[in-house]
Amino acid sequence: MGYFVPDLPPDNPADIVRMPTFERIRYLATHWVDYGFGTAKKTHVGYTVKVLIEPPR
């Protein structure tokens, strides 16, 4: 899991586009379950810090 680099599927995007629709959905959904939707971990840390530091209204 990357802190600065997102976790993208290991295959070439051109290969993924050529897959049949349901196979592509299954492949990407499985990757999403295992690694999240691809953002770097620093994004999650940034939002957590924002929520903790922001004063209540």
Backbone atoms as SQL, in Angstrom:
CREATE TABLE atoms (id INTEGER PRIMARY KEY, chain TEXT, resi INTEGER, resn TEXT, atom TEXT, x REAL, y REAL, z REAL);
INSERT INTO atoms VALUES
  (1, 'A', 1, 'MET', 'N', 0.844, -1.183, 0.000),
  (2, 'A', 1, 'MET', 'CA', 0.000, 0.000, 0.000),
  (3, 'A', 1, 'MET', 'C', 0.886, 1.242, 0.000),
  (4, 'A', 2, 'GLY', 'N', 0.683, 2.075, -0.960),
  (5, 'A', 2, 'GLY', 'CA', 1.534, 3.231, -1.087),
  (6, 'A', 2, 'GLY', 'C', 1.076, 4.409, -0.247),
  (7, 'A', 3, 'TYR', 'N', 2.038, 5.131, 0.298),
  (8, 'A', 3, 'TYR', 'CA', 1.687, 6.346, 1.032),
  (9, 'A', 3, 'TYR', 'C', 1.630, 7.529, 0.075),
  (10, 'A', 4, 'PHE', 'N', 2.615, 7.650, -0.811),
  (11, 'A', 4, 'PHE', 'CA', 2.641, 8.745, -1.767),
  (12, 'A', 4, 'PHE', 'C', 2.127, 8.332, -3.145),
  (13, 'A', 5, 'VAL', 'N', 2.145, 7.047, -3.443),
  (14, 'A', 5, 'VAL', 'CA', 1.777, 6.547, -4.761),
  (15, 'A', 5, 'VAL', 'C', 0.480, 5.745, -4.629),
  (16, 'A', 6, 'PRO', 'N', -0.494, 5.981, -5.497),
  (17, 'A', 6, 'PRO', 'CA', -1.735, 5.223, -5.419),
  (18, 'A', 6, 'PRO', 'C', -1.531, 3.757, -5.792),
  (19, 'A', 7, 'ASP', 'N', -2.424, 2.897, -5.314),
  (20, 'A', 7, 'ASP', 'CA', -2.391, 1.472, -5.639),
  (21, 'A', 7, 'ASP', 'C', -3.310, 1.241, -6.837),
  (22, 'A', 8, 'LEU', 'N', -2.735, 1.226, -8.019),
  (23, 'A', 8, 'LEU', 'CA', -3.497, 1.001, -9.231),
  (24, 'A', 8, 'LEU', 'C', -3.402, -0.459, -9.635),
  (25, 'A', 9, 'PRO', 'N', -4.334, -0.944, -10.453),
  (26, 'A', 9, 'PRO', 'CA', -4.231, -2.330, -10.914),
  (27, 'A', 9, 'PRO', 'C', -2.895, -2.554, -11.628),
  (28, 'A', 10, 'PRO', 'N', -2.307, -3.739, -11.469),
  (29, 'A', 10, 'PRO', 'CA', -0.975, -3.986, -12.027),
  (30, 'A', 10, 'PRO', 'C', -0.943, -4.131, -13.546),
  (31, 'A', 11, 'ASP', 'N', -2.080, -4.316, -14.188),
  (32, 'A', 11, 'ASP', 'CA', -2.104, -4.519, -15.632),
  (33, 'A', 11, 'ASP', 'C', -2.059, -3.202, -16.386),
  (34, 'A', 12, 'ASN', 'N', -1.725, -3.308, -17.652),
  (35, 'A', 12, 'ASN', 'CA', -1.709, -2.173, -18.558),
  (36, 'A', 12, 'ASN', 'C', -3.157, -1.701, -18.782),
  (37, 'A', 13, 'PRO', 'N', -3.456, -0.407, -18.679),
  (38, 'A', 13, 'PRO', 'CA', -4.828, 0.071, -18.896),
  (39, 'A', 13, 'PRO', 'C', -5.405, -0.327, -20.251),
  (40, 'A', 14, 'ALA', 'N', -4.575, -0.415, -21.280),
  (41, 'A', 14, 'ALA', 'CA', -5.069, -0.823, -22.605),
  (42, 'A', 14, 'ALA', 'C', -5.570, -2.265, -22.574),
  (43, 'A', 15, 'ASP', 'N', -4.912, -3.120, -21.787),
  (44, 'A', 15, 'ASP', 'CA', -5.362, -4.510, -21.658),
  (45, 'A', 15, 'ASP', 'C', -6.697, -4.586, -20.921),
  (46, 'A', 16, 'ILE', 'N', -6.866, -3.749, -19.931),
  (47, 'A', 16, 'ILE', 'CA', -8.111, -3.748, -19.161),
  (48, 'A', 16, 'ILE', 'C', -9.272, -3.286, -20.030),
  (49, 'A', 17, 'VAL', 'N', -9.047, -2.284, -20.859),
  (50, 'A', 17, 'VAL', 'CA', -10.108, -1.768, -21.732),
  (51, 'A', 17, 'VAL', 'C', -10.547, -2.816, -22.748),
  (52, 'A', 18, 'ARG', 'N', -9.626, -3.670, -23.171),
  (53, 'A', 18, 'ARG', 'CA', -9.967, -4.708, -24.151),
  (54, 'A', 18, 'ARG', 'C', -10.720, -5.891, -23.550),
  (55, 'A', 19, 'MET', 'N', -10.787, -5.992, -22.231),
  (56, 'A', 19, 'MET', 'CA', -11.514, -7.103, -21.601),
  (57, 'A', 19, 'MET', 'C', -13.014, -6.953, -21.864),
  (58, 'A', 20, 'PRO', 'N', -13.736, -8.082, -21.896),
  (59, 'A', 20, 'PRO', 'CA', -15.197, -7.978, -21.958),
  (60, 'A', 20, 'PRO', 'C', -15.724, -7.245, -20.726),
  (61, 'A', 21, 'THR', 'N', -16.882, -6.640, -20.848),
  (62, 'A', 21, 'THR', 'CA', -17.414, -5.754, -19.813),
  (63, 'A', 21, 'THR', 'C', -17.506, -6.431, -18.444),
  (64, 'A', 22, 'PHE', 'N', -18.126, -7.587, -18.357),
  (65, 'A', 22, 'PHE', 'CA', -18.321, -8.220, -17.053),
  (66, 'A', 22, 'PHE', 'C', -17.004, -8.709, -16.447),
  (67, 'A', 23, 'GLU', 'N', -16.079, -9.144, -17.291),
  (68, 'A', 23, 'GLU', 'CA', -14.765, -9.551, -16.790),
  (69, 'A', 23, 'GLU', 'C', -14.006, -8.339, -16.243),
  (70, 'A', 24, 'ARG', 'N', -14.105, -7.202, -16.946),
  (71, 'A', 24, 'ARG', 'CA', -13.453, -5.973, -16.495),
  (72, 'A', 24, 'ARG', 'C', -14.052, -5.493, -15.180),
  (73, 'A', 25, 'ILE', 'N', -15.385, -5.552, -15.057),
  (74, 'A', 25, 'ILE', 'CA', -16.042, -5.138, -13.812),
  (75, 'A', 25, 'ILE', 'C', -15.589, -6.019, -12.658),
  (76, 'A', 26, 'ARG', 'N', -15.535, -7.317, -12.880),
  (77, 'A', 26, 'ARG', 'CA', -15.107, -8.235, -11.818),
  (78, 'A', 26, 'ARG', 'C', -13.651, -7.974, -11.427),
  (79, 'A', 27, 'TYR', 'N', -12.786, -7.784, -12.419),
  (80, 'A', 27, 'TYR', 'CA', -11.367, -7.531, -12.160),
  (81, 'A', 27, 'TYR', 'C', -11.185, -6.250, -11.348),
  (82, 'A', 28, 'LEU', 'N', -11.808, -5.170, -11.758),
  (83, 'A', 28, 'LEU', 'CA', -11.641, -3.887, -11.077),
  (84, 'A', 28, 'LEU', 'C', -12.336, -3.875, -9.712),
  (85, 'A', 29, 'ALA', 'N', -13.486, -4.542, -9.597),
  (86, 'A', 29, 'ALA', 'CA', -14.174, -4.602, -8.305),
  (87, 'A', 29, 'ALA', 'C', -13.345, -5.386, -7.286),
  (88, 'A', 30, 'THR', 'N', -12.726, -6.465, -7.723),
  (89, 'A', 30, 'THR', 'CA', -11.865, -7.244, -6.832),
  (90, 'A', 30, 'THR', 'C', -10.665, -6.417, -6.380),
  (91, 'A', 31, 'HIS', 'N', -10.077, -5.663, -7.290),
  (92, 'A', 31, 'HIS', 'CA', -8.945, -4.807, -6.923),
  (93, 'A', 31, 'HIS', 'C', -9.403, -3.725, -5.954),
  (94, 'A', 32, 'TRP', 'N', -10.579, -3.179, -6.175),
  (95, 'A', 32, 'TRP', 'CA', -11.111, -2.134, -5.305),
  (96, 'A', 32, 'TRP', 'C', -11.315, -2.660, -3.881),
  (97, 'A', 33, 'VAL', 'N', -11.836, -3.875, -3.762),
  (98, 'A', 33, 'VAL', 'CA', -12.056, -4.479, -2.441),
  (99, 'A', 33, 'VAL', 'C', -10.727, -4.688, -1.721),
  (100, 'A', 34, 'ASP', 'N', -9.711, -5.135, -2.443),
  (101, 'A', 34, 'ASP', 'CA', -8.420, -5.420, -1.827),
  (102, 'A', 34, 'ASP', 'C', -7.620, -4.167, -1.492),
  (103, 'A', 35, 'TYR', 'N', -7.681, -3.129, -2.344),
  (104, 'A', 35, 'TYR', 'CA', -6.787, -1.981, -2.206),
  (105, 'A', 35, 'TYR', 'C', -7.487, -0.638, -2.058),
  (106, 'A', 36, 'GLY', 'N', -8.799, -0.593, -2.032),
  (107, 'A', 36, 'GLY', 'CA', -9.497, 0.691, -2.032),
  (108, 'A', 36, 'GLY', 'C', -9.628, 1.213, -3.448),
  (109, 'A', 37, 'PHE', 'N', -10.081, 2.431, -3.589),
  (110, 'A', 37, 'PHE', 'CA', -10.345, 2.929, -4.939),
  (111, 'A', 37, 'PHE', 'C', -9.148, 3.603, -5.582),
  (112, 'A', 38, 'GLY', 'N', -7.978, 3.459, -5.009),
  (113, 'A', 38, 'GLY', 'CA', -6.765, 3.856, -5.686),
  (114, 'A', 38, 'GLY', 'C', -6.093, 5.125, -5.195),
  (115, 'A', 39, 'THR', 'N', -6.635, 5.776, -4.197),
  (116, 'A', 39, 'THR', 'CA', -5.972, 6.987, -3.727),
  (117, 'A', 39, 'THR', 'C', -4.763, 6.626, -2.869),
  (118, 'A', 40, 'ALA', 'N', -3.826, 7.540, -2.830),
  (119, 'A', 40, 'ALA', 'CA', -2.663, 7.341, -1.977),
  (120, 'A', 40, 'ALA', 'C', -3.085, 7.484, -0.508),
  (121, 'A', 41, 'LYS', 'N', -2.358, 6.847, 0.368),
  (122, 'A', 41, 'LYS', 'CA', -2.722, 6.870, 1.797),
  (123, 'A', 41, 'LYS', 'C', -2.616, 8.261, 2.398),
  (124, 'A', 42, 'LYS', 'N', -1.793, 9.136, 1.808),
  (125, 'A', 42, 'LYS', 'CA', -1.680, 10.491, 2.349),
  (126, 'A', 42, 'LYS', 'C', -3.005, 11.238, 2.241),
  (127, 'A', 43, 'THR', 'N', -3.853, 10.870, 1.287),
  (128, 'A', 43, 'THR', 'CA', -5.173, 11.493, 1.163),
  (129, 'A', 43, 'THR', 'C', -6.020, 11.161, 2.386),
  (130, 'A', 44, 'HIS', 'N', -6.020, 9.910, 2.801),
  (131, 'A', 44, 'HIS', 'CA', -6.779, 9.493, 3.979),
  (132, 'A', 44, 'HIS', 'C', -6.248, 10.176, 5.236),
  (133, 'A', 45, 'VAL', 'N', -4.926, 10.260, 5.345),
  (134, 'A', 45, 'VAL', 'CA', -4.319, 10.920, 6.503),
  (135, 'A', 45, 'VAL', 'C', -4.695, 12.395, 6.520),
  (136, 'A', 46, 'GLY', 'N', -4.681, 13.044, 5.363),
  (137, 'A', 46, 'GLY', 'CA', -5.038, 14.460, 5.281),
  (138, 'A', 46, 'GLY', 'C', -6.462, 14.724, 5.726),
  (139, 'A', 47, 'TYR', 'N', -7.410, 13.901, 5.282),
  (140, 'A', 47, 'TYR', 'CA', -8.795, 14.075, 5.705),
  (141, 'A', 47, 'TYR', 'C', -8.965, 13.808, 7.201),
  (142, 'A', 48, 'THR', 'N', -8.253, 12.821, 7.722),
  (143, 'A', 48, 'THR', 'CA', -8.332, 12.532, 9.152),
  (144, 'A', 48, 'THR', 'C', -7.817, 13.714, 9.963),
  (145, 'A', 49, 'VAL', 'N', -6.702, 14.283, 9.558),
  (146, 'A', 49, 'VAL', 'CA', -6.148, 15.449, 10.251),
  (147, 'A', 49, 'VAL', 'C', -7.116, 16.625, 10.145),
  (148, 'A', 50, 'LYS', 'N', -7.695, 16.818, 8.991),
  (149, 'A', 50, 'LYS', 'CA', -8.654, 17.908, 8.788),
  (150, 'A', 50, 'LYS', 'C', -9.844, 17.777, 9.735),
  (151, 'A', 51, 'VAL', 'N', -10.368, 16.564, 9.871),
  (152, 'A', 51, 'VAL', 'CA', -11.514, 16.342, 10.755),
  (153, 'A', 51, 'VAL', 'C', -11.132, 16.581, 12.209),
  (154, 'A', 52, 'LEU', 'N', -9.938, 16.163, 12.613),
  (155, 'A', 52, 'LEU', 'CA', -9.519, 16.304, 14.000),
  (156, 'A', 52, 'LEU', 'C', -9.167, 17.752, 14.352),
  (157, 'A', 53, 'ILE', 'N', -8.643, 18.513, 13.412),
  (158, 'A', 53, 'ILE', 'CA', -8.204, 19.882, 13.697),
  (159, 'A', 53, 'ILE', 'C', -9.317, 20.909, 13.517),
  (160, 'A', 54, 'GLU', 'N', -10.241, 20.648, 12.617),
  (161, 'A', 54, 'GLU', 'CA', -11.297, 21.626, 12.332),
  (162, 'A', 54, 'GLU', 'C', -12.144, 21.876, 13.583),
  (163, 'A', 55, 'PRO', 'N', -12.323, 23.130, 13.953),
  (164, 'A', 55, 'PRO', 'CA', -13.122, 23.419, 15.147),
  (165, 'A', 55, 'PRO', 'C', -14.608, 23.145, 14.919),
  (166, 'A', 56, 'PRO', 'N', -15.318, 22.718, 15.950),
  (167, 'A', 56, 'PRO', 'CA', -16.754, 22.469, 15.805),
  (168, 'A', 56, 'PRO', 'C', -17.501, 23.763, 15.555),
  (169, 'A', 57, 'ARG', 'N', -18.601, 23.690, 14.861),
  (170, 'A', 57, 'ARG', 'CA', -19.403, 24.879, 14.558),
  (171, 'A', 57, 'ARG', 'C', -20.567, 25.015, 15.497);
